[in-house]
């Protein structure tokens, strides 16, 4: 699908996130929406509430001031670049951020998370969860020091024949069509799940969209799936990795680990995810 609206979710500081977002929106000919987020402290309760209420109000006012200043800086930069864009802010207690982001993300085709947000330990997981679980929209994570190529040479699609992987491949069609090569990557494919020729059906589906597809069936050899994917991304000099997110519950991923959690912990290249 074409990406007509990109939502960039940012903190209230200055960093590379806005530059990455404007470059990508301009390259794709998309409208850029910017959501600037702030964290509010929970209201004081209990016997000390009266003593701490003034401090709490001051902190909320400071959050509001920083957000407004960030919005004004962002608006000025977007006006200078003369691209189609809008900016808004949002704030709340940490537990409410994912819902706030999820509601806003429903009106975009792609949610962009840049290196500044990825380094924000308070907001990162809330923003990612809000997008993946509350919006039905794909997310693109861009780590620090990595250039986003809107006309990529090579994209890896992690394929495990599950619904999430199929959704990610479909949502990424706008990128896959622009790539010189697409590698459909499977790790230890099981014929019971993938069929007699693992990856053939998915490759045929992508090829019908005019995508040049190569099927890569890789052995894990004692390594985790995340390790195999990251190593293959380096070996093939991939520009993007496309994959489904959270085929298991978040609780299981938290307790036992999983491919999604491993990839989100420290992405090494732009990571396109959908659920």
N, C-alpha and C positions, 0 to 999 in steps of 0.2 A: 504494500500500500504506500501511497505518497504521504510524506510528512508535511502537512500544511500548517500545523501549529506545534511549536516546540515550547514546552514549559521548563524553564530553568529554575530550580529551587536552590536558593542561596541563603547563607547567614548574613548578618548585618555588618560583616567586615569587608575589607577590600582584598581581592585576590585575583586569580586567573579565571574564575568561574564565568564572569561576564564576558571576558574576551573569547573564551572557548564557545560560549553560547552564541554570541553575535557572529562569529566566524562560521559556525555550522548553519545557523539560520540563513545567513547570506548565501552560502554555497548551495543550500537546498532550495532557496527561494521561498522559505517558510516565514510565517509570522512568529515572532518571539514574545512569549509571555514570561515575565519574571515574577517570582514569588519570593519576597524577602522575609525570612522567618526570625522570630525572636522567642526566647524562653522566658516565661514568667514564673516566679516563685509561687508555690501554693499558698493560699491565704492562711494566716495564723489561726490556730484553734487552741482550745484548752485554757488553762489558767493564765498563760502568759500572752494570750491573744491581744489584750488591751495594751500591754507594754510594747509589743512588737508591731502593732498595726501601722504606726506612723512610718517605721522603717520599711515595711512591706509596700506601702503606698509610694514611698520615694523610689524604691527599686522598680516598681511598675512604671513610674513616670520616666525613669532612666531608660528602661527598655523601649518605651514608646518614642523617646527622643532619638535614641540610636537608630531605630527603625525608620523614622521619618527622615533623618539625615541620609541614611543609606538609599532610601527611595529617591530622594532628590538628586543624589550623585548619579544614581543609575539612570534616571530620566534624562539628566543632562548629557550623559555619555551616549545614550541611545539617540537623542536628538542630534548630537554631533555626527553620528554615523548615518543618520537619515535612513534607518531601516524600519520596517513595519513592526511595531512593538507596543507593549503595554506593561505597566509595573504596578504591583500591589504588595501590601505587607500583611502579615498575619502573625499572631502571637498567642501563646497559651501555655498552660502547664505541660510538662513533658508528656504526660499520659494522653493528652488531647492532640498532640501535634500530628500523629499519624492520620487521625480522622480529618483534620484540617487539610492536610496535603492530599489525602484521598479524594475529598470532595472537589478540590481545585483541579486535580489531575484528570478528572473525567472529561474535561473539555479541551484536551490536548491529544495529539497523536503520539507524542514521544516525550518522556520526562528525562531531562538531562541533569545529572549529578556530577559536578566537577570536583577537582582535587581539594578545594577549600572545604566543601561540605563533607567529602570523604574523610577529612582530617578532624572533623568536628565529632568528638566522641558522644556528645549529648544528643545531637540531632541526626546523625547518619542513619542509625538503625530505624529511627522513627520515620524518617522520610522514605527510606526504602520499603519498609513494611506498609506504610500508608499507600504507596503507589501500587505495590504488587498485590496487596490483599484488599484494598478498598476502592480501586479505580478501574481495574481491568485494562490498564494501559501498560505498554512496555517501558522499560527504563534503560538508559544508557549511562554507564558509569565510566568516567574518564579519570584515570590516575594522574598524579603529578608527573610532569616531564614527558608526557606522551601527546603527540599531535594527532588530532582527529582528521582523518582523510575522508572527505565526503565522496570521493571517487576512488575507493580502495582497490589495491591490486589483488589482495587475497583476504578472504574471510573464512574462518572456520565455523562450522555449525555442529555443535555437540548433539549427537543423535542417540537417543535411547528408546525410540519408538513409543514414548509416553505422550499423553495429552499435552503436557507443558512444553515439551520439545516441539511438537507440531504447531502449537500456538506461537512459540517464539519464531519458528521458521516463517510462518505466514506473516507475522507482524513485521519481520525484518525484510520482506520482499523489496521494499523501497531502497534498501541498502544493497541487498544481494544482486539486484539487477544492474547496479552500477559497478559491480566488482569485475575485475578481469578473470578471477578464479574463485570458485567456492569449493571448499573441501568439506564433505559430510563425514564427520569423524565419529567412530564408534570404538569403545574400549571393551574388549572381551565380549563381542556381540553373541547373544544367545539365540540360536535358531528358533527356539520356542517362542521368543518374543518378537524377533525380527523377521522370521520367515527363512526359507531355504537359502535365499541370497540376501543377507543383511544389508540394508540400506538401499536396495534397488528401487523399492516403491517410492521412498522419499526422494531419491535422485531423479526419478522419472517425473514426479510432481514438480520439482524445481526446474527441470529442463523444459517443461511445457511453458514456463514463464520466460524462456529465453536465457536461462542461467546456465553457464558452463560449469558442470559439476564433476568433481572427482570424489570417489568413495575411498576413505581411508579406514581400514580395520586394524586397530592397534592392540597389541597385548599389554596387559598391565605389568606383568613380570614383577609382582609383589609391590608395586607402587599404587598409590591412591589414584582414583580417576582424575582428580584435580591436578595432581602432579603430571600425569600423562598429557592432559590437555595443555597445561602451561608449557611443558617441554616441547610439544608438537607446535604450539604457537610460535615459540622461539625458532625452532628448526625450519619452519615454513615462512618465517618473517611475516606472519599474519598481521593485518591492520585492525581486525575486529574478531571477537569471539561471540557467537550467538548461542544462547542456551536457554532451556526452560528452567524455571526457578521453583524450588520447594515442591518436589513431587511427593515428599514426606511432610508430615506436620512440622510446624516450627518447633514444637516441644521436643519431638524426636531429634530434630537437627541440633537443638540446644544440648540435649543429653548425650546423644551418640555421635554427633557430628554428621556431616553430609557434604555432598559436592557443592551445593549452593553456599553453605556457610564458609567452606574453604575458599571458594572463589571470591566471595565478598570480603573476606578478611583483608586481603591485600592484592587487588587485581593488578596484573602486570601489563595489560593492554586494554583498550576500550572494550567494555563488556556490555553486550546487549542482552537483556533478560526480559522474559514475559512469563506469565503464569496463567 
